Structure formats: structure tokens, C-alpha cells
Amino acid sequence: MRNVERLTSFKSELLNIFMDMEVNEHKQRTRNAAQRSLRARRGIEFHKEARRLNACLSELSDGDCLEKNTH
């Protein structure tokens, strides 16, 4: 009976370790996904800002750029 209890305890401990590892891996995957999304969002914002600035530079002689892009 004592061996059965020890075996059950050992199995429970292994299961807890495995579950903790799974939780930690999930957290890491979630963090990585959030970082990728943030990098992508910043890249898109940078691209839009670069396009807007290029358009402003090309329209600078017209004087319309500042009027259109200030809100």
C-alpha cells in the first residue's frame, strides 16, 4: 500500500511539473505573438508616416500639405 501511495504521489508530481511547463510555454508563445504584432503594427505606422512625409515633401511648394495633415 505504501508503494502505491508513493507511486501516486510521484505521478501527481510529474503531472504538475508537466502542466507548469505547458503553462510557461503558452505564456511565452503569447508574449512572442504580442511582440510580433507590435513590430508589425509599428512597421505599418512607420510606412504610412513615411508615405505621408514623402507626399508632403512633394507638395511642399503648393503649401497644401500642412493644411491637409493638421487636425
mmCIF file of the N, C-alpha and C atoms, coordinates in Angstrom:
data_MODEL
# 
_entry.id   MODEL 
# 
loop_
_atom_site.group_PDB 
_atom_site.id 
_atom_site.type_symbol 
_atom_site.label_atom_id 
_atom_site.label_alt_id 
_atom_site.label_comp_id 
_atom_site.label_asym_id 
_atom_site.label_entity_id 
_atom_site.label_seq_id 
_atom_site.pdbx_PDB_ins_code 
_atom_site.Cartn_x 
_atom_site.Cartn_y 
_atom_site.Cartn_z 
_atom_site.occupancy 
_atom_site.B_iso_or_equiv 
_atom_site.pdbx_formal_charge 
_atom_site.auth_seq_id 
_atom_site.auth_comp_id 
_atom_site.auth_asym_id 
_atom_site.auth_atom_id 
_atom_site.pdbx_PDB_model_num 
ATOM 1   N N  . MET A 1 1  ? 0.828  -1.199 0.000   1.00 0.00 ? 1  MET A N  1 
ATOM 2   C CA . MET A 1 1  ? 0.000  0.000  0.000   1.00 0.00 ? 1  MET A CA 1 
ATOM 3   C C  . MET A 1 1  ? 0.864  1.252  0.000   1.00 0.00 ? 1  MET A C  1 
ATOM 4   N N  . ARG A 1 2  ? 1.928  1.184  0.719   1.00 0.00 ? 2  ARG A N  1 
ATOM 5   C CA . ARG A 1 2  ? 2.827  2.327  0.821   1.00 0.00 ? 2  ARG A CA 1 
ATOM 6   C C  . ARG A 1 2  ? 3.429  2.646  -0.549  1.00 0.00 ? 2  ARG A C  1 
ATOM 7   N N  . ASN A 1 3  ? 3.786  1.630  -1.313  1.00 0.00 ? 3  ASN A N  1 
ATOM 8   C CA . ASN A 1 3  ? 4.357  1.838  -2.642  1.00 0.00 ? 3  ASN A CA 1 
ATOM 9   C C  . ASN A 1 3  ? 3.336  2.464  -3.592  1.00 0.00 ? 3  ASN A C  1 
ATOM 10  N N  . VAL A 1 4  ? 2.097  2.066  -3.451  1.00 0.00 ? 4  VAL A N  1 
ATOM 11  C CA . VAL A 1 4  ? 1.036  2.620  -4.302  1.00 0.00 ? 4  VAL A CA 1 
ATOM 12  C C  . VAL A 1 4  ? 0.871  4.113  -4.011  1.00 0.00 ? 4  VAL A C  1 
ATOM 13  N N  . GLU A 1 5  ? 0.924  4.482  -2.766  1.00 0.00 ? 5  GLU A N  1 
ATOM 14  C CA . GLU A 1 5  ? 0.800  5.891  -2.383  1.00 0.00 ? 5  GLU A CA 1 
ATOM 15  C C  . GLU A 1 5  ? 1.973  6.700  -2.928  1.00 0.00 ? 5  GLU A C  1 
ATOM 16  N N  . ARG A 1 6  ? 3.164  6.136  -2.834  1.00 0.00 ? 6  ARG A N  1 
ATOM 17  C CA . ARG A 1 6  ? 4.351  6.829  -3.330  1.00 0.00 ? 6  ARG A CA 1 
ATOM 18  C C  . ARG A 1 6  ? 4.288  6.970  -4.852  1.00 0.00 ? 6  ARG A C  1 
ATOM 19  N N  . LEU A 1 7  ? 3.831  5.924  -5.503  1.00 0.00 ? 7  LEU A N  1 
ATOM 20  C CA . LEU A 1 7  ? 3.698  5.965  -6.958  1.00 0.00 ? 7  LEU A CA 1 
ATOM 21  C C  . LEU A 1 7  ? 2.660  7.005  -7.384  1.00 0.00 ? 7  LEU A C  1 
ATOM 22  N N  . THR A 1 8  ? 1.552  7.028  -6.671  1.00 0.00 ? 8  THR A N  1 
ATOM 23  C CA . THR A 1 8  ? 0.506  8.011  -6.965  1.00 0.00 ? 8  THR A CA 1 
ATOM 24  C C  . THR A 1 8  ? 1.027  9.425  -6.734  1.00 0.00 ? 8  THR A C  1 
ATOM 25  N N  . SER A 1 9  ? 1.764  9.619  -5.663  1.00 0.00 ? 9  SER A N  1 
ATOM 26  C CA . SER A 1 9  ? 2.341  10.924 -5.362  1.00 0.00 ? 9  SER A CA 1 
ATOM 27  C C  . SER A 1 9  ? 3.337  11.333 -6.454  1.00 0.00 ? 9  SER A C  1 
ATOM 28  N N  . PHE A 1 10 ? 4.143  10.381 -6.889  1.00 0.00 ? 10 PHE A N  1 
ATOM 29  C CA . PHE A 1 10 ? 5.125  10.639 -7.932  1.00 0.00 ? 10 PHE A CA 1 
ATOM 30  C C  . PHE A 1 10 ? 4.437  11.011 -9.245  1.00 0.00 ? 10 PHE A C  1 
ATOM 31  N N  . LYS A 1 11 ? 3.385  10.281 -9.593  1.00 0.00 ? 11 LYS A N  1 
ATOM 32  C CA . LYS A 1 11 ? 2.629  10.576 -10.805 1.00 0.00 ? 11 LYS A CA 1 
ATOM 33  C C  . LYS A 1 11 ? 2.015  11.975 -10.745 1.00 0.00 ? 11 LYS A C  1 
ATOM 34  N N  . SER A 1 12 ? 1.486  12.310 -9.587  1.00 0.00 ? 12 SER A N  1 
ATOM 35  C CA . SER A 1 12 ? 0.882  13.635 -9.414  1.00 0.00 ? 12 SER A CA 1 
ATOM 36  C C  . SER A 1 12 ? 1.929  14.733 -9.559  1.00 0.00 ? 12 SER A C  1 
ATOM 37  N N  . GLU A 1 13 ? 3.091  14.500 -8.988  1.00 0.00 ? 13 GLU A N  1 
ATOM 38  C CA . GLU A 1 13 ? 4.163  15.488 -9.080  1.00 0.00 ? 13 GLU A CA 1 
ATOM 39  C C  . GLU A 1 13 ? 4.627  15.655 -10.526 1.00 0.00 ? 13 GLU A C  1 
ATOM 40  N N  . LEU A 1 14 ? 4.776  14.552 -11.240 1.00 0.00 ? 14 LEU A N  1 
ATOM 41  C CA . LEU A 1 14 ? 5.152  14.630 -12.655 1.00 0.00 ? 14 LEU A CA 1 
ATOM 42  C C  . LEU A 1 14 ? 4.101  15.379 -13.468 1.00 0.00 ? 14 LEU A C  1 
ATOM 43  N N  . LEU A 1 15 ? 2.843  15.103 -13.196 1.00 0.00 ? 15 LEU A N  1 
ATOM 44  C CA . LEU A 1 15 ? 1.765  15.788 -13.902 1.00 0.00 ? 15 LEU A CA 1 
ATOM 45  C C  . LEU A 1 15 ? 1.794  17.289 -13.615 1.00 0.00 ? 15 LEU A C  1 
ATOM 46  N N  . ASN A 1 16 ? 2.035  17.658 -12.367 1.00 0.00 ? 16 ASN A N  1 
ATOM 47  C CA . ASN A 1 16 ? 2.116  19.082 -12.012 1.00 0.00 ? 16 ASN A CA 1 
ATOM 48  C C  . ASN A 1 16 ? 3.280  19.758 -12.733 1.00 0.00 ? 16 ASN A C  1 
ATOM 49  N N  . ILE A 1 17 ? 4.419  19.074 -12.791 1.00 0.00 ? 17 ILE A N  1 
ATOM 50  C CA . ILE A 1 17 ? 5.575  19.632 -13.491 1.00 0.00 ? 17 ILE A CA 1 
ATOM 51  C C  . ILE A 1 17 ? 5.244  19.826 -14.967 1.00 0.00 ? 17 ILE A C  1 
ATOM 52  N N  . PHE A 1 18 ? 4.645  18.818 -15.569 1.00 0.00 ? 18 PHE A N  1 
ATOM 53  C CA . PHE A 1 18 ? 4.276  18.901 -16.972 1.00 0.00 ? 18 PHE A CA 1 
ATOM 54  C C  . PHE A 1 18 ? 3.297  20.042 -17.215 1.00 0.00 ? 18 PHE A C  1 
ATOM 55  N N  . MET A 1 19 ? 2.312  20.188 -16.362 1.00 0.00 ? 19 MET A N  1 
ATOM 56  C CA . MET A 1 19 ? 1.318  21.256 -16.529 1.00 0.00 ? 19 MET A CA 1 
ATOM 57  C C  . MET A 1 19 ? 1.969  22.627 -16.374 1.00 0.00 ? 19 MET A C  1 
ATOM 58  N N  . ASP A 1 20 ? 2.887  22.768 -15.419 1.00 0.00 ? 20 ASP A N  1 
ATOM 59  C CA . ASP A 1 20 ? 3.597  24.041 -15.257 1.00 0.00 ? 20 ASP A CA 1 
ATOM 60  C C  . ASP A 1 20 ? 4.401  24.380 -16.503 1.00 0.00 ? 20 ASP A C  1 
ATOM 61  N N  . MET A 1 21 ? 5.042  23.363 -17.082 1.00 0.00 ? 21 MET A N  1 
ATOM 62  C CA . MET A 1 21 ? 5.814  23.587 -18.306 1.00 0.00 ? 21 MET A CA 1 
ATOM 63  C C  . MET A 1 21 ? 4.898  24.042 -19.432 1.00 0.00 ? 21 MET A C  1 
ATOM 64  N N  . GLU A 1 22 ? 3.738  23.418 -19.546 1.00 0.00 ? 22 GLU A N  1 
ATOM 65  C CA . GLU A 1 22 ? 2.789  23.795 -20.591 1.00 0.00 ? 22 GLU A CA 1 
ATOM 66  C C  . GLU A 1 22 ? 2.310  25.233 -20.404 1.00 0.00 ? 22 GLU A C  1 
ATOM 67  N N  . VAL A 1 23 ? 2.031  25.607 -19.171 1.00 0.00 ? 23 VAL A N  1 
ATOM 68  C CA . VAL A 1 23 ? 1.569  26.970 -18.888 1.00 0.00 ? 23 VAL A CA 1 
ATOM 69  C C  . VAL A 1 23 ? 2.661  27.971 -19.248 1.00 0.00 ? 23 VAL A C  1 
ATOM 70  N N  . ASN A 1 24 ? 3.896  27.673 -18.855 1.00 0.00 ? 24 ASN A N  1 
ATOM 71  C CA . ASN A 1 24 ? 5.005  28.577 -19.160 1.00 0.00 ? 24 ASN A CA 1 
ATOM 72  C C  . ASN A 1 24 ? 5.235  28.691 -20.662 1.00 0.00 ? 24 ASN A C  1 
ATOM 73  N N  . GLU A 1 25 ? 5.146  27.583 -21.377 1.00 0.00 ? 25 GLU A N  1 
ATOM 74  C CA . GLU A 1 25 ? 5.308  27.618 -22.833 1.00 0.00 ? 25 GLU A CA 1 
ATOM 75  C C  . GLU A 1 25 ? 4.197  28.440 -23.481 1.00 0.00 ? 25 GLU A C  1 
ATOM 76  N N  . HIS A 1 26 ? 2.984  28.299 -22.984 1.00 0.00 ? 26 HIS A N  1 
ATOM 77  C CA . HIS A 1 26 ? 1.862  29.068 -23.524 1.00 0.00 ? 26 HIS A CA 1 
ATOM 78  C C  . HIS A 1 26 ? 2.080  30.565 -23.286 1.00 0.00 ? 26 HIS A C  1 
ATOM 79  N N  . LYS A 1 27 ? 2.528  30.921 -22.090 1.00 0.00 ? 27 LYS A N  1 
ATOM 80  C CA . LYS A 1 27 ? 2.795  32.330 -21.788 1.00 0.00 ? 27 LYS A CA 1 
ATOM 81  C C  . LYS A 1 27 ? 3.863  32.883 -22.715 1.00 0.00 ? 27 LYS A C  1 
ATOM 82  N N  . GLN A 1 28 ? 4.910  32.101 -22.958 1.00 0.00 ? 28 GLN A N  1 
ATOM 83  C CA . GLN A 1 28 ? 5.989  32.547 -23.831 1.00 0.00 ? 28 GLN A CA 1 
ATOM 84  C C  . GLN A 1 28 ? 5.494  32.715 -25.268 1.00 0.00 ? 28 GLN A C  1 
ATOM 85  N N  . ARG A 1 29 ? 4.689  31.774 -25.747 1.00 0.00 ? 29 ARG A N  1 
ATOM 86  C CA . ARG A 1 29 ? 4.133  31.897 -27.097 1.00 0.00 ? 29 ARG A CA 1 
ATOM 87  C C  . ARG A 1 29 ? 3.246  33.135 -27.199 1.00 0.00 ? 29 ARG A C  1 
ATOM 88  N N  . THR A 1 30 ? 2.469  33.397 -26.165 1.00 0.00 ? 30 THR A N  1 
ATOM 89  C CA . THR A 1 30 ? 1.596  34.578 -26.153 1.00 0.00 ? 30 THR A CA 1 
ATOM 90  C C  . THR A 1 30 ? 2.426  35.857 -26.195 1.00 0.00 ? 30 THR A C  1 
ATOM 91  N N  . ARG A 1 31 ? 3.497  35.910 -25.378 1.00 0.00 ? 31 ARG A N  1 
ATOM 92  C CA . ARG A 1 31 ? 4.378  37.079 -25.378 1.00 0.00 ? 31 ARG A CA 1 
ATOM 93  C C  . ARG A 1 31 ? 5.026  37.274 -26.752 1.00 0.00 ? 31 ARG A C  1 
ATOM 94  N N  . ASN A 1 32 ? 5.498  36.190 -27.343 1.00 0.00 ? 32 ASN A N  1 
ATOM 95  C CA . ASN A 1 32 ? 6.130  36.284 -28.664 1.00 0.00 ? 32 ASN A CA 1 
ATOM 96  C C  . ASN A 1 32 ? 5.143  36.778 -29.714 1.00 0.00 ? 32 ASN A C  1 
ATOM 97  N N  . ALA A 1 33 ? 3.916  36.285 -29.660 1.00 0.00 ? 33 ALA A N  1 
ATOM 98  C CA . ALA A 1 33 ? 2.896  36.727 -30.616 1.00 0.00 ? 33 ALA A CA 1 
ATOM 99  C C  . ALA A 1 33 ? 2.595  38.214 -30.433 1.00 0.00 ? 33 ALA A C  1 
ATOM 100 N N  . ALA A 1 34 ? 2.521  38.661 -29.187 1.00 0.00 ? 34 ALA A N  1 
ATOM 101 C CA . ALA A 1 34 ? 2.260  40.079 -28.919 1.00 0.00 ? 34 ALA A CA 1 
ATOM 102 C C  . ALA A 1 34 ? 3.407  40.940 -29.438 1.00 0.00 ? 34 ALA A C  1 
ATOM 103 N N  . GLN A 1 35 ? 4.647  40.483 -29.262 1.00 0.00 ? 35 GLN A N  1 
ATOM 104 C CA . GLN A 1 35 ? 5.794  41.238 -29.763 1.00 0.00 ? 35 GLN A CA 1 
ATOM 105 C C  . GLN A 1 35 ? 5.798  41.300 -31.285 1.00 0.00 ? 35 GLN A C  1 
ATOM 106 N N  . ARG A 1 36 ? 5.456  40.190 -31.936 1.00 0.00 ? 36 ARG A N  1 
ATOM 107 C CA . ARG A 1 36 ? 5.383  40.191 -33.397 1.00 0.00 ? 36 ARG A CA 1 
ATOM 108 C C  . ARG A 1 36 ? 4.307  41.155 -33.885 1.00 0.00 ? 36 ARG A C  1 
ATOM 109 N N  . SER A 1 37 ? 3.161  41.145 -33.226 1.00 0.00 ? 37 SER A N  1 
ATOM 110 C CA . SER A 1 37 ? 2.067  42.049 -33.612 1.00 0.00 ? 37 SER A CA 1 
ATOM 111 C C  . SER A 1 37 ? 2.473  43.508 -33.437 1.00 0.00 ? 37 SER A C  1 
ATOM 112 N N  . LEU A 1 38 ? 3.153  43.790 -32.344 1.00 0.00 ? 38 LEU A N  1 
ATOM 113 C CA . LEU A 1 38 ? 3.590  45.159 -32.093 1.00 0.00 ? 38 LEU A CA 1 
ATOM 114 C C  . LEU A 1 38 ? 4.600  45.609 -33.141 1.00 0.00 ? 38 LEU A C  1 
ATOM 115 N N  . ARG A 1 39 ? 5.543  44.732 -33.475 1.00 0.00 ? 39 ARG A N  1 
ATOM 116 C CA . ARG A 1 39 ? 6.522  45.079 -34.517 1.00 0.00 ? 39 ARG A CA 1 
ATOM 117 C C  . ARG A 1 39 ? 5.826  45.325 -35.854 1.00 0.00 ? 39 ARG A C  1 
ATOM 118 N N  . ALA A 1 40 ? 4.865  44.490 -36.178 1.00 0.00 ? 40 ALA A N  1 
ATOM 119 C CA . ALA A 1 40 ? 4.135  44.658 -37.442 1.00 0.00 ? 40 ALA A CA 1 
ATOM 120 C C  . ALA A 1 40 ? 3.354  45.971 -37.436 1.00 0.00 ? 40 ALA A C  1 
ATOM 121 N N  . ARG A 1 41 ? 2.678  46.255 -36.324 1.00 0.00 ? 41 ARG A N  1 
ATOM 122 C CA . ARG A 1 41 ? 1.893  47.490 -36.224 1.00 0.00 ? 41 ARG A CA 1 
ATOM 123 C C  . ARG A 1 41 ? 2.804  48.713 -36.347 1.00 0.00 ? 41 ARG A C  1 
ATOM 124 N N  . ARG A 1 42 ? 3.960  48.673 -35.683 1.00 0.00 ? 42 ARG A N  1 
ATOM 125 C CA . ARG A 1 42 ? 4.903  49.793 -35.774 1.00 0.00 ? 42 ARG A CA 1 
ATOM 126 C C  . ARG A 1 42 ? 5.448  49.932 -37.192 1.00 0.00 ? 42 ARG A C  1 
ATOM 127 N N  . GLY A 1 43 ? 5.690  48.809 -37.844 1.00 0.00 ? 43 GLY A N  1 
ATOM 128 C CA . GLY A 1 43 ? 6.164  48.850 -39.224 1.00 0.00 ? 43 GLY A CA 1 
ATOM 129 C C  . GLY A 1 43 ? 5.146  49.487 -40.146 1.00 0.00 ? 43 GLY A C  1 
ATOM 130 N N  . ILE A 1 44 ? 3.885  49.141 -39.954 1.00 0.00 ? 44 ILE A N  1 
ATOM 131 C CA . ILE A 1 44 ? 2.815  49.720 -40.769 1.00 0.00 ? 44 ILE A CA 1 
ATOM 132 C C  . ILE A 1 44 ? 2.707  51.212 -40.506 1.00 0.00 ? 44 ILE A C  1 
ATOM 133 N N  . GLU A 1 45 ? 2.757  51.610 -39.232 1.00 0.00 ? 45 GLU A N  1 
ATOM 134 C CA . GLU A 1 45 ? 2.686  53.030 -38.890 1.00 0.00 ? 45 GLU A CA 1 
ATOM 135 C C  . GLU A 1 45 ? 3.870  53.794 -39.486 1.00 0.00 ? 45 GLU A C  1 
ATOM 136 N N  . PHE A 1 46 ? 5.061  53.192 -39.402 1.00 0.00 ? 46 PHE A N  1 
ATOM 137 C CA . PHE A 1 46 ? 6.251  53.830 -39.968 1.00 0.00 ? 46 PHE A CA 1 
ATOM 138 C C  . PHE A 1 46 ? 6.095  54.008 -41.479 1.00 0.00 ? 46 PHE A C  1 
ATOM 139 N N  . HIS A 1 47 ? 5.595  52.985 -42.139 1.00 0.00 ? 47 HIS A N  1 
ATOM 140 C CA . HIS A 1 47 ? 5.404  53.048 -43.594 1.00 0.00 ? 47 HIS A CA 1 
ATOM 141 C C  . HIS A 1 47 ? 4.395  54.135 -43.964 1.00 0.00 ? 47 HIS A C  1 
ATOM 142 N N  . LYS A 1 48 ? 3.291  54.194 -43.234 1.00 0.00 ? 48 LYS A N  1 
ATOM 143 C CA . LYS A 1 48 ? 2.276  55.224 -43.514 1.00 0.00 ? 48 LYS A CA 1 
ATOM 144 C C  . LYS A 1 48 ? 2.841  56.623 -43.280 1.00 0.00 ? 48 LYS A C  1 
ATOM 145 N N  . GLU A 1 49 ? 3.604  56.773 -42.197 1.00 0.00 ? 49 GLU A N  1 
ATOM 146 C CA . GLU A 1 49 ? 4.189  58.079 -41.892 1.00 0.00 ? 49 GLU A CA 1 
ATOM 147 C C  . GLU A 1 49 ? 5.206  58.471 -42.963 1.00 0.00 ? 49 GLU A C  1 
ATOM 148 N N  . ALA A 1 50 ? 6.005  57.514 -43.424 1.00 0.00 ? 50 ALA A N  1 
ATOM 149 C CA . ALA A 1 50 ? 6.984  57.797 -44.476 1.00 0.00 ? 50 ALA A CA 1 
ATOM 150 C C  . ALA A 1 50 ? 6.272  58.213 -45.762 1.00 0.00 ? 50 ALA A C  1 
ATOM 151 N N  . ARG A 1 51 ? 5.195  57.531 -46.098 1.00 0.00 ? 51 ARG A N  1 
ATOM 152 C CA . ARG A 1 51 ? 4.430  57.898 -47.304 1.00 0.00 ? 51 ARG A CA 1 
ATOM 153 C C  . ARG A 1 51 ? 3.832  59.290 -47.157 1.00 0.00 ? 51 ARG A C  1 
ATOM 154 N N  . ARG A 1 52 ? 3.302  59.581 -45.971 1.00 0.00 ? 52 ARG A N  1 
ATOM 155 C CA . ARG A 1 52 ? 2.706  60.896 -45.735 1.00 0.00 ? 52 ARG A CA 1 
ATOM 156 C C  . ARG A 1 52 ? 3.772  61.992 -45.839 1.00 0.00 ? 52 ARG A C  1 
ATOM 157 N N  . LEU A 1 53 ? 4.939  61.742 -45.250 1.00 0.00 ? 53 LEU A N  1 
ATOM 158 C CA . LEU A 1 53 ? 6.009  62.735 -45.312 1.00 0.00 ? 53 LEU A CA 1 
ATOM 159 C C  . LEU A 1 53 ? 6.513  62.926 -46.743 1.00 0.00 ? 53 LEU A C  1 
ATOM 160 N N  . ASN A 1 54 ? 6.623  61.846 -47.492 1.00 0.00 ? 54 ASN A N  1 
ATOM 161 C CA . ASN A 1 54 ? 7.036  61.960 -48.894 1.00 0.00 ? 54 ASN A CA 1 
ATOM 162 C C  . ASN A 1 54 ? 6.023  62.768 -49.693 1.00 0.00 ? 54 ASN A C  1 
ATOM 163 N N  . ALA A 1 55 ? 4.740  62.534 -49.427 1.00 0.00 ? 55 ALA A N  1 
ATOM 164 C CA . ALA A 1 55 ? 3.700  63.298 -50.117 1.00 0.00 ? 55 ALA A CA 1 
ATOM 165 C C  . ALA A 1 55 ? 3.796  64.772 -49.735 1.00 0.00 ? 55 ALA A C  1 
ATOM 166 N N  . CYS A 1 56 ? 4.061  65.041 -48.459 1.00 0.00 ? 56 CYS A N  1 
ATOM 167 C CA . CYS A 1 56 ? 4.198  66.433 -48.016 1.00 0.00 ? 56 CYS A CA 1 
ATOM 168 C C  . CYS A 1 56 ? 5.383  67.105 -48.678 1.00 0.00 ? 56 CYS A C  1 
ATOM 169 N N  . LEU A 1 57 ? 6.486  66.376 -48.771 1.00 0.00 ? 57 LEU A N  1 
ATOM 170 C CA . LEU A 1 57 ? 7.665  66.954 -49.409 1.00 0.00 ? 57 LEU A CA 1 
ATOM 171 C C  . LEU A 1 57 ? 7.417  67.251 -50.878 1.00 0.00 ? 57 LEU A C  1 
ATOM 172 N N  . SER A 1 58 ? 6.686  66.365 -51.529 1.00 0.00 ? 58 SER A N  1 
ATOM 173 C CA . SER A 1 58 ? 6.413  66.598 -52.947 1.00 0.00 ? 58 SER A CA 1 
ATOM 174 C C  . SER A 1 58 ? 5.400  67.730 -53.147 1.00 0.00 ? 58 SER A C  1 
ATOM 175 N N  . GLU A 1 59 ? 4.562  67.979 -52.173 1.00 0.00 ? 59 GLU A N  1 
ATOM 176 C CA . GLU A 1 59 ? 3.556  69.038 -52.279 1.00 0.00 ? 59 GLU A CA 1 
ATOM 177 C C  . GLU A 1 59 ? 3.982  70.318 -51.558 1.00 0.00 ? 59 GLU A C  1 
ATOM 178 N N  . LEU A 1 60 ? 5.202  70.342 -51.062 1.00 0.00 ? 60 LEU A N  1 
ATOM 179 C CA . LEU A 1 60 ? 5.656  71.465 -50.244 1.00 0.00 ? 60 LEU A CA 1 
ATOM 180 C C  . LEU A 1 60 ? 5.526  72.799 -50.975 1.00 0.00 ? 60 LEU A C  1 
ATOM 181 N N  . SER A 1 61 ? 5.769  72.785 -52.235 1.00 0.00 ? 61 SER A N  1 
ATOM 182 C CA . SER A 1 61 ? 5.689  74.041 -52.987 1.00 0.00 ? 61 SER A CA 1 
ATOM 183 C C  . SER A 1 61 ? 4.245  74.544 -53.090 1.00 0.00 ? 61 SER A C  1 
ATOM 184 N N  . ASP A 1 62 ? 3.274  73.623 -52.970 1.00 0.00 ? 62 ASP A N  1 
ATOM 185 C CA . ASP A 1 62 ? 1.865  74.028 -53.057 1.00 0.00 ? 62 ASP A CA 1 
ATOM 186 C C  . ASP A 1 62 ? 1.379  74.690 -51.780 1.00 0.00 ? 62 ASP A C  1 
ATOM 187 N N  . GLY A 1 63 ? 1.966  74.336 -50.642 1.00 0.00 ? 63 GLY A N  1 
ATOM 188 C CA . GLY A 1 63 ? 1.519  74.890 -49.364 1.00 0.00 ? 63 GLY A CA 1 
ATOM 189 C C  . GLY A 1 63 ? 0.306  74.178 -48.801 1.00 0.00 ? 63 GLY A C  1 
ATOM 190 N N  . ASP A 1 64 ? -0.199 73.143 -49.499 1.00 0.00 ? 64 ASP A N  1 
ATOM 191 C CA . ASP A 1 64 ? -1.386 72.441 -49.062 1.00 0.00 ? 64 ASP A CA 1 
ATOM 192 C C  . ASP A 1 64 ? -1.076 71.375 -48.007 1.00 0.00 ? 64 ASP A C  1 
ATOM 193 N N  . CYS A 1 65 ? 0.138  70.925 -47.939 1.00 0.00 ? 65 CYS A N  1 
ATOM 194 C CA . CYS A 1 65 ? 0.493  69.784 -47.096 1.00 0.00 ? 65 CYS A CA 1 
ATOM 195 C C  . CYS A 1 65 ? 0.143  70.046 -45.617 1.00 0.00 ? 65 CYS A C  1 
ATOM 196 N N  . LEU A 1 66 ? 0.541  71.179 -45.118 1.00 0.00 ? 66 LEU A N  1 
ATOM 197 C CA . LEU A 1 66 ? 0.305  71.460 -43.698 1.00 0.00 ? 66 LEU A CA 1 
ATOM 198 C C  . LEU A 1 66 ? -1.177 71.612 -43.407 1.00 0.00 ? 66 LEU A C  1 
ATOM 199 N N  . GLU A 1 67 ? -1.912 72.200 -44.319 1.00 0.00 ? 67 GLU A N  1 
ATOM 200 C CA . GLU A 1 67 ? -3.332 72.390 -44.115 1.00 0.00 ? 67 GLU A CA 1 
ATOM 201 C C  . GLU A 1 67 ? -4.090 71.067 -44.126 1.00 0.00 ? 67 GLU A C  1 
ATOM 202 N N  . LYS A 1 68 ? -3.693 70.127 -45.011 1.00 0.00 ? 68 LYS A N  1 
ATOM 203 C CA . LYS A 1 68 ? -4.397 68.842 -45.114 1.00 0.00 ? 68 LYS A CA 1 
ATOM 204 C C  . LYS A 1 68 ? -4.081 67.906 -43.961 1.00 0.00 ? 68 LYS A C  1 
ATOM 205 N N  . ASN A 1 69 ? -2.867 67.957 -43.424 1.00 0.00 ? 69 ASN A N  1 
ATOM 206 C CA . ASN A 1 69 ? -2.422 66.954 -42.465 1.00 0.00 ? 69 ASN A CA 1 
ATOM 207 C C  . ASN A 1 69 ? -2.449 67.409 -41.021 1.00 0.00 ? 69 ASN A C  1 
ATOM 208 N N  . THR A 1 70 ? -2.920 68.588 -40.730 1.00 0.00 ? 70 THR A N  1 
ATOM 209 C CA . THR A 1 70 ? -3.059 69.014 -39.339 1.00 0.00 ? 70 THR A CA 1 
ATOM 210 C C  . THR A 1 70 ? -4.533 68.934 -38.980 1.00 0.00 ? 70 THR A C  1 
ATOM 211 N N  . HIS A 1 71 ? -4.801 68.301 -37.879 1.00 0.00 ? 71 HIS A N  1 
ATOM 212 C CA . HIS A 1 71 ? -6.205 68.122 -37.457 1.00 0.00 ? 71 HIS A CA 1 
ATOM 213 C C  . HIS A 1 71 ? -6.449 68.804 -36.150 1.00 0.00 ? 71 HIS A C  1 
# 
